[in-house]
Amino acid sequence: MKFRAQIALAAASLAILSVSPVFGQENPALLDVLVKKGILTQKEADKLAAEAAKEVAVPQSSNALPIKIGDWVQELDLWGDLRFREYYNQLQPQLPPPPGATAFDEHQQRQRIRFRLRLNADFLLANNFFGGVQLSTSDNRDALSQNATYTGGFDNYNIYISRAFIGWAPEPGLTFVVGRVDNPFYQNDVFYGQDLAVNGLVERVDLHKLLGWSSGGEPAGYSKEGKTPPPASTPGTFPLELSLIAGQFIFFNNNADSPYSFNKTDAYQFETQILTRLKLFNGALTITEGPAVWIANDAGLGPTGVLPNGQPNPATAPVGGSGVLGSLNNTGPFPVSQRDEFYLFAPGDVSVQLGRLPVAV
């Protein structure tokens, strides 16, 4: 008899939970009938009614599971983009053909159908930490472009980790970033490619925020200079923005046990920029100037042997099993050695907001 009562109780529970909206509308008629029939005690009926009320209070989709994110994640932004393009160029060599050349192409044409896919996850964490990850297409790991070229009709295409960084902004106007990041400098296409990313450390000090010149209130994050027009000024704030941006980038990790002195030192690149923006007429007119210094240290980039003149021998660079440059080289590596390169440059622009149309020179 006890076994039959348990079966009845289980069946009643299933029935009540399946019609839980009834109890959400305060209609316990079915429970009253089960109590009068002796199938449920009043205590059991009250417990089932409370469980049904909880189900109504927190409705869930029957065909979807919730995504759980820790409370230390304050914001998560998932986004991506897909682009198609036809790329065509024609080159006409300016030098005369070699003597005796019979197959010299004076008009070199190239046409490619290309696409770019990018998948991004940007996140803000507790205690002013933040970060981001990006997956993107590319041809042969080429850091200068995220475009992939359509080849055979049934080919698949690789996807790469093109961004992976984490940062910390302990104070408004003070930011530290480590990893593979977007180019942090104000730039133009003369020196950097649009899709170029860097590996290493970045520090940014926004003096106008630290000194209270701006209104502040911006969330912690990573400033991607040159990606979008500069934002308009907040009315009533000082019109001058002054930032110090510095980066220390790892270009090549050499073998410390190499017998050759040029191949012992790791290759690094350094850049430091003073970025100045003067915003007038509430941001309708912006004048930007970003003088910078760029330095590459004296180091070899992969070759393990020397030429008779003592210089690195390109033929001795590590070679992978497929005949391409080894894992320590990029697809388009820096020249065989980088010898104390030093550049000074000062990109700038004047931006005017004409209604909804931004114009920059």
N, C-alpha and C positions, 0 to 999 in steps of 0.2 A: 504493500500500500504506500509505503514511504517512497519507493522508487517511482510509482505512478505520479505521486505529488510533485516530485522533482521534475519529471518530464512536463507536467502541466505548467509548472512555474517557468521553465525554460521557454516553452511555447508562448506563454503569456508575455514574457519579457521581450521576445522577438517581435511579437505583434505590436506591443506598445511602442517599442523603439522605431518600428517601421512607420508608425503613424504619429510620430512625435509632434508634428505641427498642431495636432488636435489639442495636446496639452499646453502648447504654447499659447493657445487661445482660451485657456482656463476652462476646459470642458472635460472633466475627469469621469465622465459617465461610464466608460468602459472599465476603469479601475473599480468603481463602485460595484458594478455587476460582478466582477471577479472576487471582490471581498465578500459579497453577499452569498456567492456560491461556495465559499469556503476554499477557493483555489489559492487565494492570497490572503495573508494577514494584513492588517491595516499598516503595520510598520513596513512590510515589503511593498505595499502599494505606494506609500509615501516616498520610499527610496527610488522606485521606478519613475515616479512623477518628477522627482528632482533631476534624475539623469536625463529624462526627456526634455526638461526645460533647458538644461545645458546645451543639448544638441541644437535646440532652436536658437539659443542666444549666440552660438558661434557656428553659423552655417558654413559648410565646406562643399566645394564642387566634388561630385562623385567620380569625375574622370580626370582630376588633376591633383597633384601633390604640392604642398607648399614648399617654396625654396627657403631653407633656413640659413640665415646669415648671423654671425656672432654680433653681440651688441657693441663690440669694438670697431665694427664697420659702420661708419656714420653715413656714408653715401657710396653708391656703386653705380657707375654710368657705363652701360654696354651699348656700343654703337659700331657701325662699320660703313663702308662705301665700296661701290663697284664702278669702275670706269673702263670704257672702251675707246680706243683711238686708232686712227690710221697714221702711220709715221712714214713720211717720204722726205728724202733729201737727195740732192745732186751735187757732186763735187767735181770741180774742174781744176786739175793740177796746174800750178803756175810754172813749174819747172819744165823745160823741154824734155822730150823723151830721150832715154839713154841712146847712145850711138848704136846703130844696127838693130834697134828694137822694132819688131814687126807686129807685135800684139799689144800696143800701148793704148789703154782706154783713156781717152781725153775727157769723157763725160761719164763719171762713175755714179750710177744711180742705185738707190737703196730704198726699198719699200717694205714695211712690216705692218701687220695687223696685231695690235697689242691690247692687253687688258691689265688692270690693277685691282686687286682685291685686298682690303684691309679690314681686320676685325680687332676692335679695341675694347679694353676694360680699364677704366680709370676709377680710382677709389680714394676716398678720404677715410682715415683711421682716427682712432682716439689719440689724444695727446699731441695733436698737430702733425701726425705722420700722414703721408700720402704716397701714392705710387701709381704705376700703370704698366700694362702689358699690351703689345700689339703683335699680331700675326699678319704677315703680308706675303704677296707673291714677289718674285724677282727672277731675273735671269742669272743663274750661276752665282748666287750669293752676292751679287753686285751691290755694294752699299750706296752707289750713286743713284740708283733707280729702283723703284718697286714695280716697274712694269715687266710683264712677261710676254713673250712673243708666241703667237700661235704658230705651231709647226705642223706636224702630221695631223690628219683628220681625226685620229683616235687616241691622241696622246693625252696623258695626265700631266699635271704641272705641280711643282713643289711649292710648299709654303714654308716660310721661315719666321723665326722670332726676331722681329725687327726693332722692338722696344721691350725693355724689362728693367724697371728702375724703381727705387723707393727713395723718399725724401722726408725731410723734417724741417718744419718752420716754427722754431721755438718762440719767435716774436714776429709780429707783423713787420715785414721788411727785411727779414733775415731767413735765408733759405739754403739748405744743404741737400744735394742730390748725389746718389751713387748708382751706377749701373749703365745700361745702354739707353741713352736718352735722346730726345729731339735736340737738334742744334740749339743751344741756349742763347746764342748771340743775335743781336740785330744784324741783319745781313742783306746782301743782294746777290744776284746770280753770278756776279763777276768772280767771286772767290769760292762760294759754296753752291752745291746743287740743292734743289728744293727738298729732296727726300733724304738728304744726308743726316745720319745719326752718328753719335760719338759714344765711345766707351771710356768711362772713367769717373772723375769727380767734378762736380760743379758747385760753386758757391756764388750766391747772389745777395748783395746788400743794397736795398732800396733806401737810400739816405733820406729821401723826402718822406718816407713813412716813419722811419726812426726818429726824425726830427719834428714830426707832427705837421709837415707841410700839407699833406693830403688828408682826406677825410677818413681814410682807413676803412676797415670793415670788409676788406676783400678776404675770401676764404683762402686757407693754405692751399698751395698748388704749385705747379711748375709752369713758369711763364715761357711760352713758345714764341720768342721774338720773331717778327717778320712773317708770321702766319696770317695775321689779320690786321686790318687798319687799327691804329692806336685808339683806345676808347676815349670818349669825350670826358672832359674834366667835370668834377662835381662843383656846382656853383658855390662860390664862397671859399674855395681852397686856393692855395698858392699855385700859380700857373707853371712852376718849374718842377720837373721830375729829374732826379739824378740817381743813377744806379751804377754800381760796380759789379761786373760779371767776370768771373774767373773760372777757367777749366784746366784740368790736368788729365790728359787723355793717354791711354795705353795703346800704342800702335803695334808693338812687336815685342814678344817675350823671348829673349835670346837665351842660349845655353850658357850658364855661368862657368861651365867647365871647358868651354871652347879653347883650343890652343891659340886662337887668333884674337888679338886685342880688340879689333873692330867688332867682333861677334860676341863679346862678353857683356857689353852694356845693353840693357833693354832700351828700346826706342820709345821715346815719349814726344808728345806735342803739347805745347802750352799756349793758352791765349788769355789775355786780359783786356777788358773793354770798359771804357767809361761811356755810359749811355746817357745822353742829355735830351730831354724833350721839353719844349716850351709850348704850352697850350694857351692860346689866346681866344677871346670872344667865345668863352664857354666851350672850347674844343673845336670850334668851327675852323680854326687855323692852327696847325701843329707843325712845328719845326723840329726835326730830329737830326741829331748828329751822334755818331758812335765811333770815335777814334779807338783803335785797338793795336796791340802788338801780338804777333804770332811767332813762336819759336819752336824749332825742332832740334833736339839734341844730336850729338855726334854718335851714331851707332850703325852697325851693320843690320841688314834685314834678311837674314836667312842663309846666304851662301856660307859654305863651310870650308872653302879653299880660297887661295889667292892667285892672282895673275903674276907674271914675271915682274911687273912694276910694283907689286905689293898691294894692289887694289883688290877688293873682293871679286871673285870669279862668279858671274851669274850662272854658269853652267853647273855649279856645285850646289845650287839651291835644292832643298829637299823636294823629292818628287813622289807623289802618291801612286798607288797601284794603277790608276786609270791614266797616268801620264800627265796629270795636271800638277800644279804647284801644291806642295804639302800643306798640312793643316795649319801651319804657322803663317802662311802667306794669304793675303787677300787675292781675289781673282785678278784684280788689276793692281799689283803691289806697288808700293812706293819704289822709286829708283833704287838700284841695288844697295845703295847706302844713302843715309841722310846726313849731310855734313853741315851742322851748325846753321840751319836755315833761319832767316830772320826777315820778317815782313812787318811793315808799318802801313796801315790803311785806315781810311776814315769814311765809311759809307754814311749817307745821310739822305734826307728827303724833306720836301715841303708838301704837306697834305692839306687839302681844302675840302670842306664838306659843303657841296652844292645841293641843298635840299636833302634828298635821300641818296645822292650820288657822291661817293668819296672819290676824289681825284688827287693823285700824288705824282710829284716830279722828283 
